[in-house]
Amino acid sequence: MSALICGSMAYDTIMIFHDKFKNHILPDKVHMLNVSFLVPVIRREFGGCAGNIAYNLKLLGENPLIMATVGHDFEPYSQWLNCNQISTQYIKTLDNHYTGQAYITTDEDDNQITAFHPGAMSDSHKISVPDSDNIRIGIVSPDGKEGMQLHAQQFVEQNIPFIFDPGQGMPMFNGDELLELLDLATYATFNDYESELMQERTGLSLEQLAKRVDALIVTMGDKGSIIYSGRRRIKIPAVKAKELADPTGCGDAYRAGLLYGIINEYDWETTGRIASLLGSIKIEHYGTQNHSFTLDTFKERYIESFGCAF
């Protein structure tokens, strides 16, 4: 059984600023912001939410299916996916577009400033959720607005449970639109900032939002995560990383862990811990798809981290 991952595919240009943004941004001057950051370290990586989630899910031994629109410059990324035996069956190339491009600057506090060119992602509504009995679970992650709305509806029509993961795409939606997507979803996940924005735009508390889905997950970085399911509020501890190299893509790794747990019918405590460990492993490596492990070594580290097996 597979997970269908709807979302962005992108090239990430990652720049490291050897200082803190807060030392260079004056709070009383944000209305006339004009700053420049010297970034002596720069890398170009394969990224995008769908690509990152699929890569992590593949490491766990699953066979993820990416559904995305990409541009005429996608061939190097396609070769990378093929090398990692990740299906490109539902990736559509649009020759008059670039693949999405993210420009990410990270400071010493792991804060990030990102500029994103959507490219072909804006036309994600031109592809549809396939009619396949092999799809066990889906996820609607950041993508073109119309595509996210369409794919959520198509998952419902095909009786495929899915995770609503608006991520950095949340600003595209007003409160009513966010609630419409939440009501279609089976599960929803946000980071702590996104959860605050969700509450602000909908006027509902997390507890009220959680009643509209089977489970609502909020990640809080090194403070762990919380899973609201039914009347339960499950606290998932963060796993201490061996090294804090790069936070880019940690949220996507966590979401791959959620999908893995759901596919394999683990309880929420186990699912959350798998997701937490996956995010920790990712932060130890630069880039979003440069870490690697076998399922056996992952299980060994799970035992080291939590004192039990899954």
C-alpha positions as CSV (number, residue, x, y, z in Angstrom):
1,M,0.0,0.0,0.0
2,S,1.3,3.5,-0.9
3,A,1.0,7.1,0.2
4,L,0.2,9.6,-2.4
5,I,2.0,12.8,-1.7
6,C,0.6,16.0,-3.2
7,G,2.8,19.0,-3.0
8,S,5.7,21.0,-4.2
9,M,8.9,19.9,-5.9
10,A,11.6,22.5,-5.8
11,Y,15.3,23.2,-6.0
12,D,16.4,24.7,-2.7
13,T,19.2,27.3,-2.6
14,I,20.3,27.3,1.0
15,M,22.4,30.1,2.5
16,I,23.9,30.2,5.9
17,F,24.1,33.6,7.7
18,H,26.8,33.4,10.5
19,D,24.9,35.8,12.8
20,K,21.4,36.3,14.1
21,F,18.7,38.1,12.1
22,K,17.6,39.9,15.3
23,N,20.9,41.7,15.5
24,H,20.2,43.3,12.1
25,I,16.5,44.0,12.1
26,L,15.3,47.0,14.1
27,P,11.8,46.4,15.4
28,D,10.9,50.1,15.0
29,K,12.0,50.1,11.4
30,V,10.2,47.1,9.9
31,H,8.0,49.5,7.9
32,M,11.1,50.5,5.9
33,L,13.1,47.3,6.0
34,N,16.2,47.2,3.9
35,V,18.7,44.6,5.1
36,S,21.5,42.6,3.4
37,F,23.0,39.4,4.8
38,L,26.5,38.1,3.9
39,V,26.2,34.4,3.3
40,P,29.6,32.8,2.8
41,V,28.0,29.3,2.7
42,I,25.6,28.4,-0.1
43,R,24.3,25.0,-1.4
44,R,21.8,23.9,-4.0
45,E,19.7,20.9,-3.0
46,F,16.8,18.9,-4.1
47,G,13.7,19.9,-2.1
48,G,10.0,20.8,-2.1
49,C,7.6,19.4,0.5
50,A,6.5,16.4,-1.7
51,G,10.0,15.4,-2.6
52,N,11.3,15.7,1.0
53,I,8.4,13.7,2.4
54,A,8.7,11.0,-0.2
55,Y,12.5,10.7,0.4
56,N,12.0,10.1,4.1
57,L,9.2,7.7,3.6
58,K,11.3,5.7,1.2
59,L,14.1,5.5,3.8
60,L,11.5,3.8,6.1
61,G,10.9,1.1,3.5
62,E,7.6,2.4,2.0
63,N,6.9,3.1,-1.7
64,P,5.7,6.7,-1.9
65,L,4.0,8.2,-4.9
66,I,4.7,11.9,-5.6
67,M,2.0,13.9,-7.4
68,A,3.3,17.2,-8.6
69,T,3.8,19.6,-11.5
70,V,7.4,20.5,-12.4
71,G,9.2,22.5,-15.1
72,H,11.5,22.0,-18.0
73,D,14.6,22.0,-15.7
74,F,13.5,19.0,-13.7
75,E,15.7,16.3,-15.3
76,P,18.5,16.3,-12.6
77,Y,15.9,15.9,-9.9
78,S,14.2,13.2,-11.9
79,Q,17.5,11.3,-12.1
80,W,17.9,11.7,-8.3
81,L,14.5,10.2,-7.7
82,N,15.2,7.3,-10.0
83,C,18.5,6.6,-8.2
84,N,16.6,6.4,-5.0
85,Q,13.9,4.2,-6.6
86,I,11.1,6.8,-5.9
87,S,8.3,6.7,-8.5
88,T,7.9,9.7,-10.9
89,Q,4.7,8.2,-12.4
90,Y,2.4,11.0,-11.3
91,I,4.9,13.9,-11.8
92,K,3.8,16.1,-14.8
93,T,6.4,18.2,-16.6
94,L,5.2,21.6,-17.9
95,D,7.7,22.8,-20.5
96,N,6.8,26.5,-20.2
97,H,7.7,26.7,-16.5
98,Y,10.6,26.3,-14.2
99,T,10.4,23.8,-11.3
100,G,9.7,25.6,-8.0
101,Q,12.7,27.5,-6.6
102,A,13.3,28.2,-2.9
103,Y,15.9,30.6,-1.6
104,I,16.4,30.0,2.1
105,T,18.6,31.9,4.5
106,T,19.2,30.4,7.9
107,D,20.8,32.2,10.9
108,E,22.6,30.9,14.0
109,D,19.3,30.6,15.9
110,D,17.9,28.3,13.1
111,N,15.5,31.1,12.1
112,Q,14.8,31.1,8.4
113,I,13.9,33.7,5.7
114,T,12.6,32.1,2.6
115,A,11.7,33.4,-0.9
116,F,9.8,31.0,-3.1
117,H,9.1,31.1,-6.8
118,P,6.3,28.6,-7.4
119,G,6.9,28.0,-11.1
120,A,5.0,24.9,-12.3
121,M,3.5,24.4,-8.9
122,S,1.0,27.1,-9.6
123,D,-0.6,24.7,-12.2
124,S,-0.9,21.7,-9.9
125,H,-4.6,21.8,-10.5
126,K,-3.9,20.3,-13.9
127,I,-3.2,16.9,-12.4
128,S,-5.7,14.7,-10.5
129,V,-5.6,12.1,-7.8
130,P,-5.3,8.8,-9.6
131,D,-8.0,6.1,-9.2
132,S,-5.9,3.4,-7.6
133,D,-6.7,0.7,-5.1
134,N,-3.1,0.8,-4.0
135,I,-3.3,4.2,-2.4
136,R,-3.7,3.8,1.4
137,I,-3.3,7.4,2.5
138,G,-2.7,10.8,1.0
139,I,-1.3,14.2,2.1
140,V,-2.1,17.6,0.8
141,S,1.0,19.6,1.5
142,P,1.9,23.1,0.2
143,D,1.2,23.4,-3.5
144,G,-0.8,25.7,-5.8
145,K,-3.9,27.0,-4.0
146,E,-6.4,25.6,-6.6
147,G,-4.5,22.3,-6.7
148,M,-4.7,21.9,-2.9
149,Q,-8.4,22.5,-2.9
150,L,-9.0,20.2,-5.8
151,H,-6.9,17.3,-4.5
152,A,-8.5,17.4,-1.1
153,Q,-11.9,17.1,-2.7
154,Q,-10.7,14.2,-4.9
155,F,-9.3,12.3,-1.9
156,V,-12.7,12.5,-0.3
157,E,-14.5,11.4,-3.5
158,Q,-12.3,8.4,-3.7
159,N,-12.6,7.6,0.1
160,I,-8.9,8.0,0.7
161,P,-8.0,9.4,4.1
162,F,-5.5,12.3,3.9
163,I,-3.5,14.7,6.0
164,F,-4.0,18.4,5.5
165,D,-0.6,20.1,5.8
166,P,-1.0,23.7,4.7
167,G,2.5,24.7,5.8
168,Q,3.9,27.8,4.1
169,G,0.9,27.7,1.8
170,M,-1.4,28.8,4.6
171,P,-1.3,32.6,3.8
172,M,-3.1,31.8,0.5
173,F,-6.3,30.9,2.4
174,N,-8.8,32.8,4.5
175,G,-10.4,31.3,7.6
176,D,-13.4,29.9,5.8
177,E,-11.2,28.2,3.1
178,L,-9.0,26.7,5.8
179,L,-12.0,25.3,7.6
180,E,-13.4,23.8,4.4
181,L,-10.1,22.0,3.8
182,L,-9.9,20.9,7.5
183,D,-13.4,19.4,7.3
184,L,-12.5,17.4,4.3
185,A,-9.3,16.0,5.9
186,T,-8.9,13.0,8.2
187,Y,-5.9,14.4,9.9
188,A,-4.2,17.8,10.1
189,T,-0.7,19.0,11.0
190,F,0.9,22.4,11.7
191,N,4.0,23.7,13.3
192,D,3.5,26.0,16.3
193,Y,3.5,29.2,14.2
194,E,1.0,27.8,11.7
195,S,-1.2,26.6,14.6
196,E,-1.4,30.2,15.9
197,L,-2.1,31.5,12.4
198,M,-4.8,28.8,12.0
199,Q,-6.5,29.8,15.2
200,E,-6.3,33.5,14.3
201,R,-7.8,33.1,10.9
202,T,-10.6,30.7,11.9
203,G,-11.4,32.1,15.3
204,L,-11.3,28.6,16.8
205,S,-9.0,27.1,19.5
206,L,-6.8,24.1,18.9
207,E,-9.2,22.0,20.9
208,Q,-12.1,23.1,18.7
209,L,-10.1,22.5,15.5
210,A,-9.1,19.1,16.7
211,K,-12.8,18.0,17.0
212,R,-13.1,18.4,13.2
213,V,-10.5,15.7,12.4
214,D,-9.5,12.3,13.7
215,A,-6.1,13.7,14.8
216,L,-4.5,17.1,14.9
217,I,-0.7,17.3,15.3
218,V,1.3,20.4,16.3
219,T,5.1,20.4,16.2
220,M,7.1,22.7,18.4
221,G,10.7,22.1,17.4
222,D,12.9,21.1,20.3
223,K,9.9,21.2,22.6
224,G,8.5,18.1,20.9
225,S,5.0,17.9,19.5
226,I,1.4,17.4,20.7
227,I,-1.2,15.1,19.1
228,Y,-4.9,15.8,19.8
229,S,-7.0,12.8,19.1
230,G,-10.5,12.4,20.5
231,R,-10.4,13.5,24.1
232,R,-6.7,12.8,24.3
233,R,-3.8,15.3,24.3
234,I,-0.6,13.2,23.7
235,K,2.8,14.8,24.3
236,I,5.5,13.5,22.1
237,P,9.1,14.3,23.3
238,A,11.7,15.7,21.0
239,V,14.7,13.5,20.3
240,K,18.0,15.1,21.1
241,A,20.0,15.5,17.9
242,K,23.7,14.5,17.8
243,E,24.3,17.7,15.9
244,L,22.3,20.8,14.9
245,A,23.3,21.1,11.3
246,D,20.3,22.4,9.3
247,P,16.6,22.7,10.2
248,T,15.5,22.9,6.6
249,G,13.1,20.0,5.9
250,C,12.7,18.8,9.4
251,G,8.9,19.3,9.3
252,D,8.7,17.3,6.1
253,A,10.6,14.4,7.7
254,Y,8.2,14.5,10.7
255,R,5.3,14.3,8.3
256,A,6.8,11.3,6.6
257,G,6.9,9.6,10.0
258,L,3.2,10.4,10.5
259,L,2.4,8.7,7.2
260,Y,4.5,5.7,8.1
261,G,2.7,5.3,11.4
262,I,-0.7,5.6,9.8
263,I,0.1,3.1,7.0
264,N,1.4,0.6,9.5
265,E,-1.5,1.2,11.9
266,Y,0.7,2.2,14.9
267,D,-0.9,4.0,17.8
268,W,-0.4,7.8,18.1
269,E,2.3,7.6,20.7
270,T,4.4,5.3,18.5
271,T,3.6,7.3,15.3
272,G,4.6,10.6,17.0
273,R,7.8,9.2,18.3
274,I,8.8,7.8,14.8
275,A,8.0,11.2,13.4
276,S,10.1,12.9,16.1
277,L,13.1,10.7,15.6
278,L,12.9,11.2,11.8
279,G,13.0,15.0,12.2
280,S,15.9,14.7,14.6
281,I,17.9,12.6,12.2
282,K,17.2,15.1,9.4
283,I,18.5,18.1,11.4
284,E,21.8,16.4,11.9
285,H,22.5,16.8,8.1
286,Y,22.7,19.7,5.7
287,G,20.0,19.8,3.1
288,T,16.7,18.0,3.0
289,Q,17.7,14.8,1.3
290,N,21.3,14.0,2.3
291,H,20.6,11.8,5.3
292,S,20.4,8.0,5.0
293,F,19.7,5.0,7.1
294,T,18.3,1.5,7.0
295,L,15.1,0.5,8.7
296,D,17.1,-1.7,11.1
297,T,19.4,1.1,12.2
298,F,16.4,3.4,12.5
299,K,14.7,0.9,14.8
300,E,17.9,0.6,16.9
301,R,18.0,4.4,17.4
302,Y,14.3,4.4,18.3
303,I,15.1,1.9,21.1
304,E,18.0,4.1,22.2
305,S,15.8,7.2,22.2
306,F,12.7,5.8,23.9
307,G,13.7,2.7,25.7
308,C,11.3,0.4,23.7
309,A,10.9,-1.0,20.2
310,F,8.1,-0.5,17.7
